[in-house]
Every structure is written in C-alpha cells, then in structure tokens.
Amino acid sequence: MKNFTKELTYKTSRSSGAGGQNVNKVETAVTVMWKPSETAHFSAEEIELISQKLKNRINLEGILQLTVSDSRTQLQNKKIATEKVIELVNKALIKPKSVNLPSLKNDRSKREFRQRNNFQKKRKTANSGFRQNVNLC
C-alpha cells in the first residue's frame, strides 16, 4: 500500500439530514478529491488499472470524488472519506487471477472415470432386467 494521502484535497459543505440546528451552521460533510493521472506514487500501469476499475467514480476531468456525511463531525467524516478512498484504490489494484486450463492428464482421467461409471450403470441396468416378477398362475 502506497501512501498517497498527501495528494488528496478536501472540500467541506453543509450536511443534510438529522442534526438539528447544528446542520444549518456547521459544514460537516466532506468531499475528498484525487486525480489519479497526476500521482507520483503509482506506475503508469497501476494508474491505468485504477482509472479502468474506478471509471464510474471518476468524473470527466479525471478526478476521483467521494462525499461523506456519515458522522456529525467534520474530522470523523474526513477520516472516513480518506479510508474509503484508500480502500477503493487498493481494491482497484488487485489484479484478477488468471484462469487455469485443466491439464490433459486431469481431463483424461475425468473422461476415463465417466466411461467406467457409464459402463457400470449399463451393466446394472442389464442385470435388473433378470429380476422381473414371474407370474406363476
């Protein structure tokens, strides 16, 4: 994990919702902004990966923007917003695992197992034909 938190910019605004008179006079909502393309902490490949995975959260100017108004204090909202941005970037940097194709040996053994199983089923079915009820009347 790289520490890019110094590149984050914060903007405060009045929060909506519960809070009584406090809501009308204190700017507790925090919007955190970060421009991935101008960071010095990530390689070009990592920046491309971040931009691709977070394309729904990055606006037309290339800024990742996240607003938090969960808490009643500005400091707590700032902390939550920073943690969320770090979490988003870390999740975006996780590369998907490549799909491993089954080996030929594995495939062959599965095929042989199915053939043997089918043969046993057919033999069992054939044997069950001999067990028919005989009417002696």
N, CA, C and O atoms as CSV, one atom per row, in Angstrom:
chain,resi,resn,atom,element,x,y,z
A,1,MET,N,N,0.836,-1.178,0.000
A,1,MET,CA,C,0.000,0.000,0.000
A,1,MET,C,C,0.884,1.245,0.000
A,1,MET,O,O,1.784,1.387,0.827
A,2,LYS,N,N,0.613,2.122,-0.925
A,2,LYS,CA,C,1.389,3.348,-1.038
A,2,LYS,C,C,0.624,4.486,-0.381
A,2,LYS,O,O,-0.604,4.545,-0.441
A,3,ASN,N,N,1.374,5.390,0.249
A,3,ASN,CA,C,0.744,6.493,0.962
A,3,ASN,C,C,0.602,7.696,0.031
A,3,ASN,O,O,1.539,8.478,-0.131
A,4,PHE,N,N,-0.550,7.834,-0.565
A,4,PHE,CA,C,-0.829,8.938,-1.473
A,4,PHE,C,C,-1.785,9.941,-0.837
A,4,PHE,O,O,-2.337,10.795,-1.530
A,5,THR,N,N,-1.984,9.844,0.472
A,5,THR,CA,C,-2.981,10.679,1.151
A,5,THR,C,C,-2.631,12.166,1.111
A,5,THR,O,O,-3.518,13.005,1.272
A,6,LYS,N,N,-1.361,12.509,0.902
A,6,LYS,CA,C,-0.982,13.925,0.829
A,6,LYS,C,C,-1.460,14.557,-0.470
A,6,LYS,O,O,-1.513,15.781,-0.584
A,7,GLU,N,N,-1.806,13.729,-1.451
A,7,GLU,CA,C,-2.296,14.231,-2.733
A,7,GLU,C,C,-3.808,14.466,-2.714
A,7,GLU,O,O,-4.362,15.020,-3.664
A,8,LEU,N,N,-4.469,14.050,-1.649
A,8,LEU,CA,C,-5.920,14.220,-1.545
A,8,LEU,C,C,-6.253,15.663,-1.178
A,8,LEU,O,O,-5.578,16.277,-0.352
A,9,THR,N,N,-7.294,16.191,-1.798
A,9,THR,CA,C,-7.784,17.518,-1.421
A,9,THR,C,C,-9.189,17.362,-0.854
A,9,THR,O,O,-9.962,16.505,-1.282
A,10,TYR,N,N,-9.497,18.209,0.113
A,10,TYR,CA,C,-10.773,18.105,0.813
A,10,TYR,C,C,-11.574,19.389,0.646
A,10,TYR,O,O,-11.024,20.490,0.616
A,11,LYS,N,N,-12.872,19.219,0.540
A,11,LYS,CA,C,-13.791,20.352,0.458
A,11,LYS,C,C,-14.936,20.049,1.417
A,11,LYS,O,O,-15.450,18.931,1.445
A,12,THR,N,N,-15.328,21.039,2.195
A,12,THR,CA,C,-16.408,20.817,3.153
A,12,THR,C,C,-17.677,21.514,2.682
A,12,THR,O,O,-17.635,22.507,1.955
A,13,SER,N,N,-18.799,20.967,3.114
A,13,SER,CA,C,-20.093,21.565,2.795
A,13,SER,C,C,-21.066,21.230,3.915
A,13,SER,O,O,-20.781,20.399,4.778
A,14,ARG,N,N,-22.203,21.880,3.888
A,14,ARG,CA,C,-23.206,21.596,4.907
A,14,ARG,C,C,-23.848,20.249,4.621
A,14,ARG,O,O,-24.236,19.947,3.493
A,15,SER,N,N,-23.946,19.468,5.650
A,15,SER,CA,C,-24.507,18.129,5.528
A,15,SER,C,C,-26.024,18.195,5.592
A,15,SER,O,O,-26.600,19.099,6.197
A,16,SER,N,N,-26.653,17.221,4.957
A,16,SER,CA,C,-28.112,17.150,5.043
A,16,SER,C,C,-28.491,16.103,6.073
A,16,SER,O,O,-27.648,15.323,6.514
A,17,GLY,N,N,-29.751,16.088,6.452
A,17,GLY,CA,C,-30.227,15.055,7.364
A,17,GLY,C,C,-30.330,15.545,8.792
A,17,GLY,O,O,-30.363,16.746,9.055
A,18,ALA,N,N,-30.380,14.590,9.710
A,18,ALA,CA,C,-30.585,14.891,11.126
A,18,ALA,C,C,-29.395,15.633,11.707
A,18,ALA,O,O,-28.268,15.496,11.229
A,19,GLY,N,N,-29.650,16.407,12.724
A,19,GLY,CA,C,-28.584,17.135,13.394
A,19,GLY,C,C,-29.096,18.410,14.026
A,19,GLY,O,O,-28.346,19.132,14.684
A,20,GLY,N,N,-30.353,18.684,13.829
A,20,GLY,CA,C,-30.969,19.852,14.455
A,20,GLY,C,C,-30.397,21.146,13.913
A,20,GLY,O,O,-30.143,21.264,12.714
A,21,GLN,N,N,-30.193,22.121,14.796
A,21,GLN,CA,C,-29.669,23.435,14.408
A,21,GLN,C,C,-28.230,23.326,13.931
A,21,GLN,O,O,-27.769,24.157,13.149
A,22,ASN,N,N,-27.523,22.313,14.393
A,22,ASN,CA,C,-26.116,22.120,14.028
A,22,ASN,C,C,-25.950,21.987,12.517
A,22,ASN,O,O,-24.956,22.448,11.957
A,23,VAL,N,N,-26.918,21.360,11.859
A,23,VAL,CA,C,-26.850,21.123,10.419
A,23,VAL,C,C,-26.802,22.432,9.641
A,23,VAL,O,O,-26.129,22.518,8.614
A,24,ASN,N,N,-27.509,23.446,10.119
A,24,ASN,CA,C,-27.618,24.701,9.391
A,24,ASN,C,C,-26.407,25.610,9.526
A,24,ASN,O,O,-26.246,26.539,8.734
A,25,LYS,N,N,-25.551,25.362,10.514
A,25,LYS,CA,C,-24.467,26.312,10.744
A,25,LYS,C,C,-23.070,25.711,10.636
A,25,LYS,O,O,-22.092,26.458,10.597
A,26,VAL,N,N,-22.945,24.393,10.585
A,26,VAL,CA,C,-21.622,23.770,10.560
A,26,VAL,C,C,-21.459,22.938,9.297
A,26,VAL,O,O,-22.350,22.176,8.921
A,27,GLU,N,N,-20.315,23.091,8.651
A,27,GLU,CA,C,-20.025,22.319,7.439
A,27,GLU,C,C,-19.362,21.006,7.835
A,27,GLU,O,O,-18.149,20.949,8.033
A,28,THR,N,N,-20.167,19.953,7.950
A,28,THR,CA,C,-19.633,18.666,8.399
A,28,THR,C,C,-19.413,17.678,7.263
A,28,THR,O,O,-18.600,16.765,7.401
A,29,ALA,N,N,-20.113,17.834,6.149
A,29,ALA,CA,C,-19.925,16.910,5.024
A,29,ALA,C,C,-18.565,17.176,4.389
A,29,ALA,O,O,-18.165,18.327,4.215
A,30,VAL,N,N,-17.861,16.103,4.044
A,30,VAL,CA,C,-16.526,16.231,3.459
A,30,VAL,C,C,-16.512,15.557,2.096
A,30,VAL,O,O,-16.952,14.417,1.945
A,31,THR,N,N,-15.999,16.281,1.107
A,31,THR,CA,C,-15.793,15.721,-0.227
A,31,THR,C,C,-14.294,15.614,-0.434
A,31,THR,O,O,-13.570,16.607,-0.355
A,32,VAL,N,N,-13.837,14.403,-0.700
A,32,VAL,CA,C,-12.411,14.188,-0.947
A,32,VAL,C,C,-12.218,14.029,-2.447
A,32,VAL,O,O,-12.993,13.346,-3.117
A,33,MET,N,N,-11.164,14.676,-2.972
A,33,MET,CA,C,-10.883,14.628,-4.405
A,33,MET,C,C,-9.436,14.204,-4.626
A,33,MET,O,O,-8.534,14.592,-3.884
A,34,TRP,N,N,-9.238,13.392,-5.674
A,34,TRP,CA,C,-7.897,12.906,-6.010
A,34,TRP,C,C,-7.820,12.678,-7.503
A,34,TRP,O,O,-8.729,12.102,-8.101
A,35,LYS,N,N,-6.733,13.133,-8.105
A,35,LYS,CA,C,-6.548,12.974,-9.541
A,35,LYS,C,C,-5.513,11.865,-9.767
A,35,LYS,O,O,-4.315,12.110,-9.630
A,36,PRO,N,N,-5.956,10.658,-10.109
A,36,PRO,CA,C,-5.031,9.529,-10.270
A,36,PRO,C,C,-3.976,9.757,-11.352
A,36,PRO,O,O,-2.854,9.264,-11.236
A,37,SER,N,N,-4.326,10.495,-12.394
A,37,SER,CA,C,-3.388,10.679,-13.511
A,37,SER,C,C,-2.193,11.552,-13.140
A,37,SER,O,O,-1.170,11.512,-13.825
A,38,GLU,N,N,-2.301,12.335,-12.075
A,38,GLU,CA,C,-1.209,13.229,-11.685
A,38,GLU,C,C,-0.451,12.743,-10.457
A,38,GLU,O,O,0.309,13.507,-9.862
A,39,THR,N,N,-0.639,11.510,-10.075
A,39,THR,CA,C,0.032,10.993,-8.887
A,39,THR,C,C,1.459,10.561,-9.212
A,39,THR,O,O,1.758,10.132,-10.327
A,40,ALA,N,N,2.323,10.684,-8.223
A,40,ALA,CA,C,3.712,10.261,-8.381
A,40,ALA,C,C,3.961,8.936,-7.660
A,40,ALA,O,O,5.066,8.396,-7.712
A,41,HIS,N,N,2.949,8.423,-6.999
A,41,HIS,CA,C,3.115,7.224,-6.171
A,41,HIS,C,C,2.831,5.915,-6.905
A,41,HIS,O,O,3.143,4.842,-6.390
A,42,PHE,N,N,2.251,5.988,-8.084
A,42,PHE,CA,C,1.885,4.773,-8.807
A,42,PHE,C,C,2.499,4.773,-10.197
A,42,PHE,O,O,2.728,5.829,-10.787
A,43,SER,N,N,2.763,3.584,-10.711
A,43,SER,CA,C,3.300,3.448,-12.070
A,43,SER,C,C,2.182,3.702,-13.083
A,43,SER,O,O,1.006,3.763,-12.726
A,44,ALA,N,N,2.571,3.849,-14.346
A,44,ALA,CA,C,1.587,4.103,-15.409
A,44,ALA,C,C,0.597,2.946,-15.511
A,44,ALA,O,O,-0.593,3.154,-15.748
A,45,GLU,N,N,1.101,1.727,-15.331
A,45,GLU,CA,C,0.242,0.536,-15.392
A,45,GLU,C,C,-0.787,0.549,-14.258
A,45,GLU,O,O,-1.957,0.229,-14.467
A,46,GLU,N,N,-0.335,0.923,-13.053
A,46,GLU,CA,C,-1.239,0.974,-11.899
A,46,GLU,C,C,-2.273,2.087,-12.060
A,46,GLU,O,O,-3.437,1.920,-11.694
A,47,ILE,N,N,-1.840,3.225,-12.609
A,47,ILE,CA,C,-2.769,4.341,-12.842
A,47,ILE,C,C,-3.840,3.926,-13.840
A,47,ILE,O,O,-5.016,4.248,-13.667
A,48,GLU,N,N,-3.432,3.208,-14.887
A,48,GLU,CA,C,-4.387,2.730,-15.891
A,48,GLU,C,C,-5.387,1.761,-15.259
A,48,GLU,O,O,-6.583,1.816,-15.545
A,49,LEU,N,N,-4.883,0.876,-14.398
A,49,LEU,CA,C,-5.738,-0.093,-13.713
A,49,LEU,C,C,-6.742,0.622,-12.798
A,49,LEU,O,O,-7.921,0.271,-12.768
A,50,ILE,N,N,-6.265,1.621,-12.058
A,50,ILE,CA,C,-7.140,2.396,-11.169
A,50,ILE,C,C,-8.204,3.117,-11.989
A,50,ILE,O,O,-9.386,3.087,-11.647
A,51,SER,N,N,-7.778,3.765,-13.074
A,51,SER,CA,C,-8.716,4.517,-13.919
A,51,SER,C,C,-9.760,3.604,-14.543
A,51,SER,O,O,-10.927,3.974,-14.668
A,52,GLN,N,N,-9.335,2.417,-14.930
A,52,GLN,CA,C,-10.248,1.466,-15.570
A,52,GLN,C,C,-11.265,0.917,-14.566
A,52,GLN,O,O,-12.460,0.861,-14.856
A,53,LYS,N,N,-10.788,0.515,-13.387
A,53,LYS,CA,C,-11.681,-0.105,-12.407
A,53,LYS,C,C,-12.605,0.908,-11.723
A,53,LYS,O,O,-13.714,0.562,-11.315
A,54,LEU,N,N,-12.147,2.159,-11.600
A,54,LEU,CA,C,-12.950,3.176,-10.915
A,54,LEU,C,C,-13.536,4.189,-11.892
A,54,LEU,O,O,-13.812,5.329,-11.518
A,55,LYS,N,N,-13.727,3.775,-13.142
A,55,LYS,CA,C,-14.201,4.711,-14.165
A,55,LYS,C,C,-15.581,5.285,-13.840
A,55,LYS,O,O,-15.896,6.395,-14.269
A,56,ASN,N,N,-16.398,4.561,-13.101
A,56,ASN,CA,C,-17.720,5.065,-12.729
A,56,ASN,C,C,-17.653,6.129,-11.637
A,56,ASN,O,O,-18.606,6.883,-11.441
A,57,ARG,N,N,-16.542,6.190,-10.937
A,57,ARG,CA,C,-16.397,7.161,-9.852
A,57,ARG,C,C,-15.528,8.351,-10.253
A,57,ARG,O,O,-15.457,9.338,-9.521
A,58,ILE,N,N,-14.871,8.267,-11.404
A,58,ILE,CA,C,-14.001,9.348,-11.870
A,58,ILE,C,C,-14.795,10.207,-12.848
A,58,ILE,O,O,-15.414,9.694,-13.780
A,59,ASN,N,N,-14.771,11.530,-12.623
A,59,ASN,CA,C,-15.555,12.426,-13.478
A,59,ASN,C,C,-14.806,12.750,-14.780
A,59,ASN,O,O,-13.722,12.218,-15.019
A,60,LEU,N,N,-15.378,13.614,-15.613
A,60,LEU,CA,C,-14.800,13.935,-16.923
A,60,LEU,C,C,-13.442,14.620,-16.821
A,60,LEU,O,O,-12.636,14.523,-17.747
A,61,GLU,N,N,-13.175,15.309,-15.716
A,61,GLU,CA,C,-11.878,15.966,-15.531
A,61,GLU,C,C,-10.819,15.002,-15.009
A,61,GLU,O,O,-9.665,15.391,-14.829
A,62,GLY,N,N,-11.195,13.754,-14.766
A,62,GLY,CA,C,-10.250,12.748,-14.285
A,62,GLY,C,C,-10.056,12.783,-12.783
A,62,GLY,O,O,-9.021,12.346,-12.281
A,63,ILE,N,N,-11.033,13.295,-12.063
A,63,ILE,CA,C,-10.924,13.415,-10.607
A,63,ILE,C,C,-11.825,12.378,-9.939
A,63,ILE,O,O,-13.014,12.270,-10.240
A,64,LEU,N,N,-11.230,11.630,-9.034
A,64,LEU,CA,C,-11.985,10.691,-8.203
A,64,LEU,C,C,-12.577,11.505,-7.056
A,64,LEU,O,O,-11.844,12.137,-6.296
A,65,GLN,N,N,-13.884,11.489,-6.936
A,65,GLN,CA,C,-14.563,12.333,-5.963
A,65,GLN,C,C,-15.478,11.478,-5.099
A,65,GLN,O,O,-16.230,10.644,-5.604
A,66,LEU,N,N,-15.405,11.696,-3.783
A,66,LEU,CA,C,-16.198,10.912,-2.846
A,66,LEU,C,C,-16.689,11.829,-1.727
A,66,LEU,O,O,-15.888,12.520,-1.097
A,67,THR,N,N,-17.985,11.841,-1.480
A,67,THR,CA,C,-18.563,12.690,-0.431
A,67,THR,C,C,-19.056,11.823,0.717
A,67,THR,O,O,-19.723,10.810,0.509
A,68,VAL,N,N,-18.713,12.242,1.941
A,68,VAL,CA,C,-19.110,11.505,3.140
A,68,VAL,C,C,-19.772,12.465,4.122
A,68,VAL,O,O,-19.237,13.532,4.423
A,69,SER,N,N,-20.938,12.073,4.612
A,69,SER,CA,C,-21.612,12.861,5.655
A,69,SER,C,C,-22.215,11.913,6.691
A,69,SER,O,O,-23.302,12.157,7.213
A,70,ASP,N,N,-21.497,10.836,6.979
A,70,ASP,CA,C,-21.988,9.813,7.903
A,70,ASP,C,C,-22.008,10.295,9.350
A,70,ASP,O,O,-22.944,10.015,10.099
A,71,SER,N,N,-20.965,11.019,9.727
A,71,SER,CA,C,-20.814,11.433,11.112
A,71,SER,C,C,-21.281,12.877,11.300
A,71,SER,O,O,-21.531,13.593,10.331
A,72,ARG,N,N,-21.393,13.288,12.562
A,72,ARG,CA,C,-21.799,14.671,12.852
A,72,ARG,C,C,-20.601,15.597,12.952
A,72,ARG,O,O,-20.760,16.811,13.079
A,73,THR,N,N,-19.384,15.021,12.896
A,73,THR,CA,C,-18.198,15.877,12.980
A,73,THR,C,C,-17.428,15.843,11.671
A,73,THR,O,O,-17.361,14.824,10.984
A,74,GLN,N,N,-16.850,16.989,11.353
A,74,GLN,CA,C,-16.086,17.115,10.117
A,74,GLN,C,C,-14.842,16.231,10.146
A,74,GLN,O,O,-14.495,15.610,9.141
A,75,LEU,N,N,-14.178,16.175,11.284
A,75,LEU,CA,C,-12.957,15.386,11.415
A,75,LEU,C,C,-13.221,13.900,11.178
A,75,LEU,O,O,-12.458,13.226,10.486
A,76,GLN,N,N,-14.303,13.405,11.754
A,76,GLN,CA,C,-14.657,11.992,11.581
A,76,GLN,C,C,-15.010,11.701,10.123
A,76,GLN,O,O,-14.610,10.672,9.579
A,77,ASN,N,N,-15.761,12.610,9.489
A,77,ASN,CA,C,-16.112,12.428,8.077
A,77,ASN,C,C,-14.872,12.454,7.188
A,77,ASN,O,O,-14.791,11.713,6.209
A,78,LYS,N,N,-13.913,13.304,7.527
A,78,LYS,CA,C,-12.661,13.383,6.760
A,78,LYS,C,C,-11.897,12.062,6.871
A,78,LYS,O,O,-11.356,11.558,5.886
A,79,LYS,N,N,-11.862,11.518,8.076
A,79,LYS,CA,C,-11.175,10.243,8.309
A,79,LYS,C,C,-11.859,9.112,7.527
A,79,LYS,O,O,-11.188,8.295,6.896
A,80,ILE,N,N,-13.193,9.070,7.571
A,80,ILE,CA,C,-13.957,8.034,6.858
A,80,ILE,C,C,-13.737,8.154,5.353
A,80,ILE,O,O,-13.544,7.150,4.667
A,81,ALA,N,N,-13.767,9.388,4.840
A,81,ALA,CA,C,-13.582,9.616,3.404
A,81,ALA,C,C,-12.200,9.161,2.951
A,81,ALA,O,O,-12.065,8.527,1.904
A,82,THR,N,N,-11.177,9.481,3.733
A,82,THR,CA,C,-9.808,9.073,3.400
A,82,THR,C,C,-9.692,7.556,3.382
A,82,THR,O,O,-9.097,6.989,2.467
A,83,GLU,N,N,-10.259,6.894,4.390
A,83,GLU,CA,C,-10.212,5.430,4.452
A,83,GLU,C,C,-10.929,4.803,3.261
A,83,GLU,O,O,-10.467,3.805,2.709
A,84,LYS,N,N,-12.062,5.390,2.866
A,84,LYS,CA,C,-12.817,4.845,1.734
A,84,LYS,C,C,-12.044,4.976,0.432
A,84,LYS,O,O,-12.048,4.056,-0.386
A,85,VAL,N,N,-11.377,6.115,0.230
A,85,VAL,CA,C,-10.587,6.304,-0.996
A,85,VAL,C,C,-9.433,5.312,-1.031
A,85,VAL,O,O,-9.171,4.701,-2.066
A,86,ILE,N,N,-8.745,5.149,0.089
A,86,ILE,CA,C,-7.634,4.188,0.159
A,86,ILE,C,C,-8.140,2.779,-0.128
A,86,ILE,O,O,-7.501,2.025,-0.863
A,87,GLU,N,N,-9.286,2.423,0.450
A,87,GLU,CA,C,-9.870,1.095,0.223
A,87,GLU,C,C,-10.241,0.896,-1.247
A,87,GLU,O,O,-9.981,-0.165,-1.816
A,88,LEU,N,N,-10.847,1.913,-1.862
A,88,LEU,CA,C,-11.213,1.826,-3.282
A,88,LEU,C,C,-9.987,1.613,-4.160
A,88,LEU,O,O,-9.995,0.769,-5.057
A,89,VAL,N,N,-8.934,2.382,-3.899
A,89,VAL,CA,C,-7.716,2.284,-4.711
A,89,VAL,C,C,-7.051,0.925,-4.510
A,89,VAL,O,O,-6.596,0.309,-5.473
A,90,ASN,N,N,-6.992,0.457,-3.268
A,90,ASN,CA,C,-6.382,-0.853,-3.010
A,90,ASN,C,C,-7.154,-1.979,-3.689
A,90,ASN,O,O,-6.551,-2.907,-4.227
A,91,LYS,N,N,-8.486,-1.904,-3.669
A,91,LYS,CA,C,-9.294,-2.923,-4.351
A,91,LYS,C,C,-9.096,-2.854,-5.860
A,91,LYS,O,O,-9.093,-3.881,-6.538
A,92,ALA,N,N,-8.931,-1.640,-6.384
A,92,ALA,CA,C,-8.742,-1.472,-7.828
A,92,ALA,C,C,-7.399,-2.028,-8.282
A,92,ALA,O,O,-7.260,-2.456,-9.428
A,93,LEU,N,N,-6.415,-2.025,-7.398
A,93,LEU,CA,C,-5.076,-2.500,-7.759
A,93,LEU,C,C,-4.939,-4.017,-7.709
A,93,LEU,O,O,-3.925,-4.557,-8.150
A,94,ILE,N,N,-5.939,-4.708,-7.183
A,94,ILE,CA,C,-5.887,-6.170,-7.140
A,94,ILE,C,C,-6.152,-6.695,-8.543
A,94,ILE,O,O,-7.205,-6.446,-9.129
A,95,LYS,N,N,-5.181,-7.422,-9.064
A,95,LYS,CA,C,-5.317,-7.968,-10.414
A,95,LYS,C,C,-6.107,-9.270,-10.353
A,95,LYS,O,O,-5.913,-10.073,-9.440
A,96,PRO,N,N,-6.992,-9.480,-11.314
A,96,PRO,CA,C,-7.761,-10.725,-11.314
A,96,PRO,C,C,-6.851,-11.922,-11.579
A,96,PRO,O,O,-5.894,-11.832,-12.348
A,97,LYS,N,N,-7.162,-13.026,-10.940
A,97,LYS,CA,C,-6.377,-14.240,-11.141
A,97,LYS,C,C,-6.641,-14.789,-12.529
A,97,LYS,O,O,-7.763,-14.741,-13.032
A,98,SER,N,N,-5.589,-15.313,-13.139
A,98,SER,CA,C,-5.761,-15.886,-14.472
A,98,SER,C,C,-6.449,-17.244,-14.356
A,98,SER,O,O,-6.269,-17.966,-13.375
A,99,VAL,N,N,-7.222,-17.571,-15.355
A,99,VAL,CA,C,-7.954,-18.829,-15.357
A,99,VAL,C,C,-7.007,-19.932,-15.803
A,99,VAL,O,O,-6.411,-19.849,-16.877
A,100,ASN,N,N,-6.870,-20.953,-14.987
A,100,ASN,CA,C,-6.001,-22.074,-15.330
A,100,ASN,C,C,-6.799,-23.113,-16.094
A,100,ASN,O,O,-7.857,-23.555,-15.646
A,101,LEU,N,N,-6.286,-23.494,-17.239
A,101,LEU,CA,C,-6.941,-24.538,-18.011
A,101,LEU,C,C,-6.579,-25.887,-17.415
A,101,LEU,O,O,-5.437,-26.076,-16.997
A,102,PRO,N,N,-7.502,-26.822,-17.360
A,102,PRO,CA,C,-7.186,-28.129,-16.786
A,102,PRO,C,C,-6.146,-28.851,-17.642
A,102,PRO,O,O,-6.146,-28.745,-18.868
A,103,SER,N,N,-5.283,-29.568,-16.987
A,103,SER,CA,C,-4.239,-30.279,-17.719
A,103,SER,C,C,-4.835,-31.461,-18.478
A,103,SER,O,O,-5.929,-31.930,-18.161
A,104,LEU,N,N,-4.109,-31.930,-19.474
A,104,LEU,CA,C,-4.589,-33.052,-20.283
A,104,LEU,C,C,-4.754,-34.311,-19.446
A,104,LEU,O,O,-5.709,-35.066,-19.627
A,105,LYS,N,N,-3.812,-34.532,-18.524
A,105,LYS,CA,C,-3.874,-35.717,-17.681
A,105,LYS,C,C,-5.155,-35.696,-16.847
A,105,LYS,O,O,-5.849,-36.706,-16.733
A,106,ASN,N,N,-5.452,-34.557,-16.279
A,106,ASN,CA,C,-6.662,-34.393,-15.480
A,106,ASN,C,C,-7.901,-34.653,-16.326
A,106,ASN,O,O,-8.828,-35.341,-15.896
A,107,ASP,N,N,-7.906,-34.098,-17.527
A,107,ASP,CA,C,-9.032,-34.246,-18.440
A,107,ASP,C,C,-9.213,-35.715,-18.831
A,107,ASP,O,O,-10.335,-36.219,-18.891
A,108,ARG,N,N,-8.100,-36.390,-19.095
A,108,ARG,CA,C,-8.149,-37.795,-19.497
A,108,ARG,C,C,-8.690,-38.655,-18.364
A,108,ARG,O,O,-9.508,-39.545,-18.597
A,109,SER,N,N,-8.236,-38.397,-17.134
A,109,SER,CA,C,-8.700,-39.209,-16.009
A,109,SER,C,C,-10.196,-38.987,-15.757
A,109,SER,O,O,-10.902,-39.925,-15.387
A,110,LYS,N,N,-10.685,-37.756,-15.953
A,110,LYS,CA,C,-12.119,-37.495,-15.804
A,110,LYS,C,C,-12.909,-38.265,-16.851
A,110,LYS,O,O,-13.944,-38.861,-16.550
A,111,ARG,N,N,-12.413,-38.247,-18.083
A,111,ARG,CA,C,-13.093,-38.951,-19.175
A,111,ARG,C,C,-13.141,-40.452,-18.887
A,111,ARG,O,O,-14.179,-41.088,-19.075
A,112,GLU,N,N,-12.014,-41.023,-18.430
A,112,GLU,CA,C,-11.965,-42.452,-18.117
A,112,GLU,C,C,-12.930,-42.791,-16.978
A,112,GLU,O,O,-13.599,-43.824,-17.016
A,113,PHE,N,N,-13.001,-41.928,-15.977
A,113,PHE,CA,C,-13.910,-42.150,-14.859
A,113,PHE,C,C,-15.356,-42.178,-15.351
A,113,PHE,O,O,-16.131,-43.051,-14.959
A,114,ARG,N,N,-15.721,-41.219,-16.211
A,114,ARG,CA,C,-17.091,-41.164,-16.740
A,114,ARG,C,C,-17.412,-42.421,-17.551
A,114,ARG,O,O,-18.503,-42.979,-17.431
A,115,GLN,N,N,-16.458,-42.865,-18.381
A,115,GLN,CA,C,-16.689,-44.060,-19.202
A,115,GLN,C,C,-16.891,-45.284,-18.316
A,115,GLN,O,O,-17.799,-46.080,-18.555
A,116,ARG,N,N,-16.051,-45.439,-17.298
A,116,ARG,CA,C,-16.158,-46.568,-16.383
A,116,ARG,C,C,-17.490,-46.518,-15.637
A,116,ARG,O,O,-18.155,-47.539,-15.462
A,117,ASN,N,N,-17.866,-45.324,-15.202
A,117,ASN,CA,C,-19.120,-45.137,-14.480
A,117,ASN,C,C,-20.310,-45.484,-15.381
A,117,ASN,O,O,-21.241,-46.160,-14.943
A,118,ASN,N,N,-20.284,-45.028,-16.628
A,118,ASN,CA,C,-21.360,-45.335,-17.576
A,118,ASN,C,C,-21.451,-46.839,-17.830
A,118,ASN,O,O,-22.547,-47.393,-17.913
A,119,PHE,N,N,-20.294,-47.498,-17.952
A,119,PHE,CA,C,-20.267,-48.942,-18.174
A,119,PHE,C,C,-20.915,-49.665,-16.994
A,119,PHE,O,O,-21.705,-50.588,-17.191
A,120,GLN,N,N,-20.581,-49.248,-15.762
A,120,GLN,CA,C,-21.152,-49.874,-14.571
A,120,GLN,C,C,-22.666,-49.659,-14.508
A,120,GLN,O,O,-23.405,-50.559,-14.110
A,121,LYS,N,N,-23.124,-48.480,-14.897
A,121,LYS,CA,C,-24.567,-48.199,-14.910
A,121,LYS,C,C,-25.280,-49.103,-15.904
A,121,LYS,O,O,-26.343,-49.646,-15.602
A,122,LYS,N,N,-24.698,-49.265,-17.090
A,122,LYS,CA,C,-25.314,-50.110,-18.122
A,122,LYS,C,C,-25.380,-51.562,-17.662
A,122,LYS,O,O,-26.385,-52.237,-17.886
A,123,ARG,N,N,-24.321,-52.049,-17.021
A,123,ARG,CA,C,-24.291,-53.425,-16.532
A,123,ARG,C,C,-25.355,-53.627,-15.452
A,123,ARG,O,O,-26.036,-54.652,-15.427
A,124,LYS,N,N,-25.493,-52.638,-14.559
A,124,LYS,CA,C,-26.500,-52.717,-13.510
A,124,LYS,C,C,-27.903,-52.748,-14.109
A,124,LYS,O,O,-28.760,-53.509,-13.660
A,125,THR,N,N,-28.130,-51.922,-15.118
A,125,THR,CA,C,-29.425,-51.874,-15.787
A,125,THR,C,C,-29.730,-53.209,-16.455
A,125,THR,O,O,-30.858,-53.698,-16.394
A,126,ALA,N,N,-28.722,-53.794,-17.092
A,126,ALA,CA,C,-28.912,-55.086,-17.759
A,126,ALA,C,C,-29.243,-56.167,-16.733
A,126,ALA,O,O,-30.099,-57.013,-16.989
A,127,ASN,N,N,-28.587,-56.154,-15.588
A,127,ASN,CA,C,-28.844,-57.144,-14.543
A,127,ASN,C,C,-30.241,-56.991,-13.960
A,127,ASN,O,O,-30.862,-57.979,-13.567
A,128,SER,N,N,-30.735,-55.774,-13.902
A,128,SER,CA,C,-32.054,-55.571,-13.305
A,128,SER,C,C,-33.150,-56.158,-14.187
A,128,SER,O,O,-34.253,-56.403,-13.698
A,129,GLY,N,N,-32.885,-56.389,-15.463
A,129,GLY,CA,C,-33.860,-56.992,-16.361
A,129,GLY,C,C,-34.139,-58.439,-16.003
A,129,GLY,O,O,-35.227,-58.937,-16.293
A,130,PHE,N,N,-33.196,-59.126,-15.385
A,130,PHE,CA,C,-33.374,-60.523,-14.997
A,130,PHE,C,C,-34.228,-60.656,-13.740
A,130,PHE,O,O,-34.682,-61.754,-13.420
A,131,ARG,N,N,-34.450,-59.566,-13.030
A,131,ARG,CA,C,-35.172,-59.616,-11.768
A,131,ARG,C,C,-36.650,-59.318,-11.931
A,131,ARG,O,O,-37.290,-58.870,-10.979
A,132,GLN,N,N,-37.193,-59.546,-13.067
A,132,GLN,CA,C,-38.611,-59.268,-13.273
A,132,GLN,C,C,-39.452,-60.316,-12.555
A,132,GLN,O,O,-39.047,-61.471,-12.422
A,133,ASN,N,N,-40.623,-59.899,-12.097
A,133,ASN,CA,C,-41.528,-60.817,-11.403
A,133,ASN,C,C,-42.113,-61.808,-12.408
A,133,ASN,O,O,-42.559,-61.432,-13.492
A,134,VAL,N,N,-42.099,-63.053,-12.027
A,134,VAL,CA,C,-42.647,-64.091,-12.892
A,134,VAL,C,C,-44.031,-64.450,-12.371
A,134,VAL,O,O,-44.195,-64.724,-11.182
A,135,ASN,N,N,-45.005,-64.450,-13.232
A,135,ASN,CA,C,-46.371,-64.768,-12.847
A,135,ASN,C,C,-46.575,-66.277,-13.023
A,135,ASN,O,O,-46.548,-66.770,-14.151
A,136,LEU,N,N,-46.779,-67.015,-11.931
A,136,LEU,CA,C,-46.880,-68.469,-11.972
A,136,LEU,C,C,-48.314,-68.958,-12.151
A,136,LEU,O,O,-48.523,-70.171,-12.174
A,137,CYS,N,N,-49.250,-68.142,-12.270
A,137,CYS,CA,C,-50.641,-68.564,-12.407
A,137,CYS,C,C,-50.977,-69.047,-13.775
A,137,CYS,O,O,-52.117,-69.434,-14.030
